[in-house]
Amino acid sequence: MLPRVLLAGATGLIGGLVLARCPDAIPVSRRPIPGRPGVVADFDDLPPLPPAQVAVCALGTTRAKAGSDAAFRAVDHDAVLAFARAAQAAGVTHFILVSSVGANPKSGLLYPRTKGEVEAALAAMAFTRLDILQPGLLIGPRSERRPVERFLQAAAPLMDLALPRHLGSLPAQAVAQAIVTLTQRSEPGVFRHTNRSISVSAATLR
C-alpha cells in the first residue's frame, strides 16, 4: 500500500493523473475536487495538514495565464514553498516536486529562474528525501487553453529528432507514473530526475 500522500496541484495535468493513480492521496487545493475528500484552502493561508509521510507538489502556471510576474511567482514560488512548509509541519519527510528542465536560480529568464529558486529553497529545508522531476515539454490534454504549448505539442515529434533527450517531450502519463513509483522510495538524499530517469521510473510501475 502506498504511503499517505499529500498532493498539491491535483486539478492540473500531472496532479490529476497522480490523483487517479494514488488512492491514498489527499488533495490540497483551492477548490473542492468532486468525489475526493481533501483540504480546501488558499495556499497563502493553509491550515494544518493531515499527518503524512510524502508530499507531492505539481503546482504550476504560466506567465501568460497568471497575468504578471508577481502573480506567476505567487503560484510557482510562494504557493509551492507554503505547501512544503505546511507538509513538513504535518510530519512529511519525503517531498516530490514537479519542476522543469532548465531550472536555474541564476537564469535571466523568469520561468527557469523561479523554478531554480524553488529547488534551492526546498533543498535547504532538509527533507530526508527530496525528489525533483525536471521534465521537458509535457504531452497531454490540459483543461485550460495554452496556444503556444498546444503548437509545441503538435510539433514535438519533429523537435525531438533535433533535441537532446533531456530537452525533448515526455508524456504526462509517464511523469505521473514516475511520481507514484517515487512515493515508495525511501533512500535519503536529494535526487533530480530528467526525461531519461523519469521514463525509467515510470517503466518500473507497469
Buried (B, 14 or more C-beta within 10 A) or exposed (E): EBBBBBBBBBBBBBBBBBBEBBEBBBBBBEEEBEEBEBBEBEBEEBEEBEEBBBBBBBBBBBBEEBEEEEEBBBBBBBBBBBBBEBBBEBEBBBBBBBBBBBBBBEBEEEBBBBBBBBBEBBBEEEBEBBBBBBBBBBBBEBEEEBEEBEEBBEEBEEBBEEBEEBBBBBBBBBBBBBBBBBBEBEEEEBBBBBBEBBBEBBEEBE
